[in-house]
Amino acid sequence: MADPDAREPIEGKLAFAVKRGKLLMTHIDTVHAELREVQGEAAE
């Protein structure tokens, strides 16, 4: 029997971190895009 709290499978490269006691997950592509944005703003 399937777990009713289970999430849908996620494809791609993922990054995990614990922040304030909570597990965070994001796609690597999202992290890279956010870093490029921050670096671009810092360069201005």
C-alpha positions in Angstrom: 0.0 0.0 0.0 1.3 3.4 -0.9 2.2 6.0 1.7 -0.5 8.8 1.5 2.2 11.3 2.6 4.6 10.3 -0.2 5.6 12.9 -2.7 5.8 12.4 -6.5 9.2 11.3 -7.8 11.5 14.2 -8.7 13.9 13.9 -11.6 17.2 15.8 -12.0 20.0 16.8 -9.7 18.9 17.9 -6.2 20.6 19.7 -3.3 19.6 19.2 0.3 20.2 21.3 3.4 19.0 21.7 6.9 17.9 25.2 7.9 16.3 26.0 11.3 15.7 22.3 11.9 13.9 21.7 8.6 15.1 19.7 5.6 15.2 21.8 2.4 15.4 20.5 -1.1 16.0 22.3 -4.4 17.1 21.5 -7.9 20.7 22.2 -8.6 19.7 24.3 -11.7 17.6 26.6 -9.4 20.6 27.1 -7.0 22.9 28.0 -9.9 20.4 30.5 -11.4 20.0 32.2 -8.0 23.8 32.4 -7.5 24.2 34.0 -10.9 21.5 36.5 -10.0 23.2 37.4 -6.7 26.6 37.7 -8.4 25.2 39.9 -11.1 23.6 42.2 -8.6 26.9 42.4 -6.6 28.8 43.3 -9.7 26.6 46.3 -10.4 
